[in-house]
C-alpha cells in the first residue's frame, strides 16, 4: 500500500517592503540649481540687457534682468532657493489636496457621524469609499474595526474601546505623517534665504567701496550708485524668497492641522458611538 508523505505547509510570503517613492530631495535640489544657473547665465546674463550688448557693461536703465545679473554669484543660489520653495509648495498642494479626498472633509465627517448614530455601519463604509484620501482611509479603518467589534464576544467593553482607539491611532500614524514631508525644507529656506541675500549684499558693498578706493580718490557717484543697487538686489531676492516660504509653510501647516483635527474628531465620534450603542 503506497503511502503519501504530507507536504510541508508553505511559508507565508514575507510582506514586500514599502517603497518610499518620489524623487530624493537632494537630487531635486541639484537639478534646480542647474536650472537656476542656466537662468542666471542665459536669461539674466543675455547681452540684450546691457549697454554695449555684452554683460560686461552696465545694465540698461530700467532693465531688472540686467540688474539681477549684476548681483553676482550669489544670485543663482537665491534662485535655487526660490525654485525649491516653489517646487515643494506645488508638490505639497497636490499631496494635501489628495489627502483631503474627493469631497468636503467637514461634510464627510458630519455624514459619517450621522450614519453611525443610526447604526448604519455599511452606509458609513460606503461614504468612506466615496471620500477616499487619508481622511477617508483612517475613517474606513475605524469603521471596519467598529463593525468587527460588534460581533466579538471575547472582549469586554473597555477592551473593545481600547482596541478601537488603537486602530484609529495606527491608521493615523500610517496616513498623516507623509503630509508634513518637505515642510522642513520650506521652513529652513524661510530663514536661510534672508541670510544668503544679506551675504550677497555685503560682498557687493565690499566690491563697490573697494573699487571706489582704488579709483585714486576721484569720486564716481554713478559707478558707486550702480554698485550699491546691484548689491541690494541680493537682499531683495532673499527677503522675497523668505516671505514666500513663510506664507507657504504657514498655509500648509494650517491645512494639515485641519485634516488632523477632522481625523481626531471622527475617531472620537466612533469611540463615543460604540460606547453609547454597544456592550
C-alpha positions as MATLAB code, in Angstrom:
seq = 'XXXXXXXXXXXXXXXXXXXXXXXXXXXXXXXXXXXXXXXXXXXXXXXXXXXXXXXXXXXXXXXXXXXXXXXXXXXXXXXXXXXXXXXXXXXXXXXXXXXXXXXXXXXXXXXXXXXXXXXXXXXXXXXXXXXXXXXXXXXXXXXXXXXXXXXXXXXXXXXXXXXXXXXXXXXXXXXXXXXXXXXXXXXXXXXXXXXXXXXXXXXXXXXXXXXXXXXXXXXXXXXXXXXXXXXXXXXXXXXXXXXXXXXXXXXXXXXXXXXXXXXXXXXXXXXXXXXXXXX';
ca = [
       0.000    0.000    0.000;
       1.599    3.255   -1.132;
       1.980    5.972    1.402;
       1.957    9.646    0.581;
       4.181   11.969    2.503;
       2.472   15.103    3.759;
       3.814   18.194    2.098;
       5.173   20.788    4.461;
       2.958   23.806    4.814;
       4.063   26.661    2.644;
       5.564   29.544    4.495;
       3.600   32.746    4.218;
       5.162   35.189    1.852;
       7.050   37.962    3.526;
       5.425   41.324    3.067;
       7.009   43.372    0.344;
       8.998   46.279    1.686;
       7.273   49.578    1.207;
       8.862   51.836   -1.302;
       9.442   55.358   -0.179;
       8.506   56.623   -3.628;
       9.240   60.013   -5.081;
      12.481   61.648   -6.139;
      15.036   62.278   -3.363;
      15.082   65.892   -2.194;
      18.857   66.125   -2.707;
      18.532   65.222   -6.382;
      15.765   67.792   -6.809;
      17.977   70.481   -5.246;
      20.837   69.675   -7.639;
      18.500   69.772  -10.652;
      17.008   73.084   -9.526;
      20.480   74.576   -9.031;
      21.357   73.655  -12.621;
      18.117   75.278  -13.817;
      18.821   78.399  -11.734;
      22.370   78.616  -13.116;
      21.079   78.388  -16.687;
      18.515   81.138  -15.995;
      21.225   83.326  -14.482;
      23.709   82.850  -17.335;
      21.497   82.682  -20.407;
      18.445   84.795  -19.495;
      19.587   87.364  -16.936;
      23.092   87.468  -18.462;
      21.908   87.917  -22.049;
      23.713   90.809  -23.748;
      20.443   92.475  -24.738;
      20.000   93.618  -21.124;
      23.274   95.584  -21.030;
      24.834   98.658  -22.593;
      27.213   97.688  -25.386;
      25.473   94.343  -25.997;
      27.581   92.328  -23.530;
      27.089   91.596  -19.846;
      30.405   93.322  -19.089;
      28.677   96.696  -19.425;
      26.193   98.423  -17.147;
      22.585   97.230  -17.198;
      20.230   99.204  -19.407;
      18.258  101.636  -17.177;
      15.001  100.015  -16.075;
      16.075   96.511  -17.186;
      15.812   94.449  -13.998;
      17.158   91.282  -15.601;
      20.497   93.009  -16.096;
      20.438   94.412  -12.552;
      19.739   90.958  -11.115;
      22.619   89.500  -13.143;
      24.987   92.072  -11.669;
      24.067   90.773   -8.214;
      26.901   88.298   -8.677;
      27.388   84.563   -7.999;
      25.023   84.629   -5.007;
      22.061   85.131   -7.370;
      21.963   81.506   -8.685;
      21.889   80.270   -5.077;
      18.970   82.572   -4.269;
      17.200   81.477   -7.450;
      17.686   77.874   -6.345;
      16.063   78.698   -3.000;
      13.131   80.337   -4.777;
      12.646   77.444   -7.236;
      12.931   74.915   -4.389;
      10.253   76.697   -2.356;
       8.013   76.917   -5.430;
       8.523   73.246   -6.375;
       7.863   71.827   -2.912;
       4.899   74.164   -2.394;
       3.246   72.857   -5.564;
       4.048   69.261   -4.519;
       2.534   69.790   -1.042;
      -0.525   71.433   -2.602;
      -1.262   68.318   -4.645;
      -0.447   65.937   -1.771;
      -2.674   67.671    0.772;
      -5.438   68.040   -1.797;
      -5.270   64.301   -2.454;
      -5.276   63.553    1.284;
      -8.497   65.510    1.746;
     -10.280   63.196   -0.679;
     -12.980   63.887   -3.239;
     -15.479   65.819   -1.120;
     -15.659   68.394    1.635;
     -13.973   66.964    4.743;
     -16.285   68.611    7.271;
     -19.402   67.424    5.419;
     -17.931   63.914    5.247;
     -17.232   63.846    8.986;
     -20.755   65.010    9.817;
     -22.279   62.440    7.468;
     -20.323   59.533    8.965;
     -21.254   60.676   12.468;
     -24.945   60.770   11.499;
     -24.789   57.308    9.906;
     -23.091   55.797   12.951;
     -25.691   57.394   15.221;
     -28.253   55.442   13.200;
     -26.046   52.329   13.497;
     -25.727   52.293    9.690;
     -22.200   50.879    9.503;
     -22.486   49.809    5.864;
     -23.592   53.294    4.875;
     -20.586   54.766    6.694;
     -18.253   52.401    4.833;
     -19.769   53.457    1.507;
     -19.151   57.090    2.383;
     -15.514   56.242    3.145;
     -15.172   54.584   -0.275;
     -16.556   57.724   -1.909;
     -14.361   60.117    0.065;
     -11.017   58.309   -0.379;
      -7.834   60.143    0.627;
      -6.108   59.952    4.004;
      -9.179   61.090    5.950;
     -11.351   58.504    4.207;
      -8.786   55.755    4.780;
      -8.450   56.437    8.514;
     -12.215   56.629    8.920;
     -12.699   53.417    6.978;
     -10.210   51.587    9.198;
     -12.050   52.848   12.295;
     -15.494   51.876   10.964;
     -14.310   48.411    9.904;
     -12.915   47.836   13.399;
     -16.212   49.154   14.791;
     -18.095   46.583   12.699;
     -15.775   43.762   13.755;
     -16.076   44.552   17.456;
     -19.875   44.488   17.371;
     -19.739   40.703   16.806;
     -16.719   39.973   19.006;
     -17.775   38.383   22.280;
     -14.277   37.605   23.571;
     -13.591   41.154   24.820;
     -15.345   43.289   27.382;
     -16.471   46.825   26.604;
     -13.362   48.564   27.918;
     -11.101   46.296   25.876;
     -13.165   46.941   22.763;
     -12.937   50.689   23.207;
      -9.180   50.429   23.711;
      -8.854   48.296   20.563;
     -10.909   50.821   18.603;
      -8.734   53.718   19.777;
      -5.582   51.780   18.901;
      -6.910   51.079   15.403;
      -7.519   54.789   14.812;
      -4.038   55.693   16.105;
      -2.339   53.106   13.886;
      -4.270   54.192   10.789;
      -3.461   57.832   11.542;
       0.242   57.094   12.019;
       0.332   55.498    8.564;
      -1.517   58.262    6.726;
      -0.838   61.686    8.215;
       2.978   61.877    8.726;
       3.554   61.948    4.951;
       1.637   65.229    4.805;
       4.491   67.014    6.607;
       7.156   65.732    4.240;
       9.364   68.512    2.756;
       7.839   71.169    5.017;
      11.121   71.226    6.951;
      12.917   72.288    3.776;
      10.467   75.149    3.223;
      10.832   76.249    6.855;
      14.637   76.185    6.569;
      14.608   78.236    3.368;
      12.487   80.874    5.112;
      15.441   81.853    7.295;
      18.375   80.808    5.116;
      17.240   82.842    2.077;
      17.433   86.122    4.002;
      20.906   85.305    5.305;
      22.166   84.376    1.824;
      20.716   87.605    0.451;
      22.468   89.655    3.132;
      25.710   87.827    2.401;
      25.418   88.769   -1.270;
      24.729   92.371   -0.342;
      27.729   92.584    1.977;
      30.007   91.093   -0.678;
      28.636   93.521   -3.273;
      29.115   96.516   -0.992;
      32.700   95.470   -0.274;
      33.387   95.299   -4.011;
      31.733   98.666   -4.656;
      33.704  100.517   -1.978;
      36.893   98.681   -2.880;
      36.528   99.848   -6.482;
      35.905  103.381   -5.209;
      39.037  103.228   -3.076;
      41.145  102.033   -5.993;
      39.960  104.899   -8.221;
      42.679  107.164   -6.828;
      40.392  109.413   -4.852;
      38.211  110.512   -7.783;
      34.584  110.045   -6.845;
      32.437  108.315   -9.452;
      28.962  108.690   -7.950;
      27.290  106.854  -10.860;
      29.528  103.800  -10.513;
      29.045  103.788   -6.741;
      25.252  104.073   -7.064;
      25.188  101.236   -9.601;
      27.352   99.089   -7.359;
      25.110   99.643   -4.349;
      21.895   98.944   -6.299;
      23.402   95.772   -7.738;
      24.421   94.661   -4.256;
      21.000   95.333   -2.751;
      19.304   93.116   -5.331;
      20.549   90.134   -3.317;
      18.717   91.380   -0.233;
      15.541   91.880   -2.277;
      15.706   88.347   -3.680;
      16.451   86.878   -0.256;
      13.618   88.701    1.509;
      11.160   87.907   -1.290;
      12.017   84.200   -1.212;
      11.816   84.147    2.586;
       8.368   85.769    2.522;
       7.083   83.169    0.043;
       8.469   80.341    2.204;
       6.875   81.701    5.392;
       3.480   82.110    3.721;
       3.657   78.628    2.169;
       4.767   76.955    5.421;
       2.010   78.558    7.494;
      -0.601   77.800    4.843;
       0.283   74.105    4.597;
       0.640   73.747    8.364;
      -2.861   75.109    8.862;
      -4.265   72.729    6.248;
      -2.546   69.742    7.898;
      -3.908   70.838   11.289;
      -7.415   70.918    9.810;
      -7.043   67.367    8.483;
      -5.606   66.161   11.786;
      -8.490   67.740   13.681;
     -11.003   66.046   11.349;
      -9.359   62.650   11.865;
      -9.291   63.129   15.655;
     -12.932   64.196   15.600;
     -14.098   61.163   13.645;
     -12.006   58.828   15.837;
     -13.544   60.268   18.993;
     -17.011   60.111   17.449;
     -16.622   56.420   16.548;
     -15.471   55.643   20.085;
     -18.324   57.554   21.714;
     -20.873   56.000   19.391;
     -19.697   52.497   20.196;
     -19.740   53.235   23.929;
     -23.315   54.515   23.663;
     -24.836   51.786   21.454;
     -22.896   48.582   22.171;
     -21.681   46.476   25.053;
];
